Amino acid sequence: MSTTDVIVIRITGDSGDGVQLVGEQLTLSAALTGRDVRTLPDFPAEIRAPAGTVAGVAGFQLAADGSIKDYVIRRSL
């Protein structure tokens, strides 16, 4: 099994899907194992989505020394 120095995970989902909780738990777990962790939460700016966008989608990006996504987790029902 190979090792990697940089891992980027983006978790997205609709409002109420628990995206923030999953992102916070992943961040805490990574930090407790000694990894250098950076996060970038991304919330919709308006209550009503602008034309041409997906309504109610929030994202939480967890980056450990990188900016290219290695994994994307999409939560939808």
C-alpha positions as CSV (number, residue, x, y, z in Angstrom):
1,M,0.0,0.0,0.0
2,S,1.4,3.4,-1.0
3,T,1.4,6.4,1.2
4,T,0.5,10.0,0.3
5,D,1.5,13.3,1.9
6,V,-1.5,15.2,0.6
7,I,-5.2,14.3,0.8
8,V,-8.1,16.6,-0.1
9,I,-11.6,15.6,0.7
10,R,-14.7,17.5,-0.3
11,I,-18.0,16.6,1.4
12,T,-21.2,18.1,0.0
13,G,-24.9,17.7,0.6
14,D,-28.2,19.4,1.0
15,S,-29.0,21.5,4.1
16,G,-29.7,19.2,7.0
17,D,-27.7,16.2,5.7
18,G,-25.1,16.5,8.4
19,V,-22.3,17.8,6.1
20,Q,-20.9,20.1,8.7
21,L,-20.9,17.4,11.4
22,V,-19.1,14.9,9.2
23,G,-16.6,17.5,8.2
24,E,-15.9,18.5,11.8
25,Q,-15.5,14.9,12.9
26,L,-13.1,14.1,10.0
27,T,-11.1,17.2,10.8
28,L,-10.9,16.3,14.5
29,S,-9.9,12.8,13.7
30,A,-7.2,13.9,11.3
31,A,-5.9,16.5,13.8
32,L,-5.8,14.1,16.7
33,T,-3.6,11.7,14.6
34,G,-1.0,14.5,14.1
35,R,-1.9,15.7,10.6
36,D,-1.7,19.3,9.5
37,V,-5.3,20.1,8.7
38,R,-7.0,23.0,7.0
39,T,-10.7,23.4,6.4
40,L,-12.9,25.6,4.2
41,P,-16.6,25.5,5.0
42,D,-18.8,26.8,2.2
43,F,-22.4,27.9,3.0
44,P,-25.0,29.3,0.5
45,A,-25.0,33.1,0.9
46,E,-28.7,33.5,0.4
47,I,-31.8,31.9,1.7
48,R,-33.1,31.5,-1.9
49,A,-30.6,30.2,-4.4
50,P,-29.5,32.5,-7.2
51,A,-30.7,31.6,-10.7
52,G,-28.9,28.6,-12.2
53,T,-27.6,27.2,-8.9
54,V,-28.6,24.2,-6.8
55,A,-30.7,25.3,-3.9
56,G,-29.6,24.5,-0.3
57,V,-26.3,22.8,-1.1
58,A,-23.5,23.3,1.5
59,G,-20.0,22.1,1.3
60,F,-17.1,21.4,3.7
61,Q,-13.6,20.9,2.2
62,L,-10.9,19.3,4.3
63,A,-7.4,19.8,2.9
64,A,-4.2,18.4,4.3
65,D,-1.3,20.1,2.5
66,G,-3.0,20.2,-0.9
67,S,-5.6,21.9,-3.1
68,I,-6.6,19.1,-5.6
69,K,-9.5,16.9,-4.4
70,D,-8.6,13.3,-3.9
71,Y,-12.1,12.3,-2.7
72,V,-15.5,13.8,-3.1
73,I,-18.3,12.6,-0.8
74,R,-21.8,13.6,-1.8
75,R,-24.6,13.0,0.6
76,S,-28.1,12.9,-0.8
77,L,-31.3,11.1,0.0
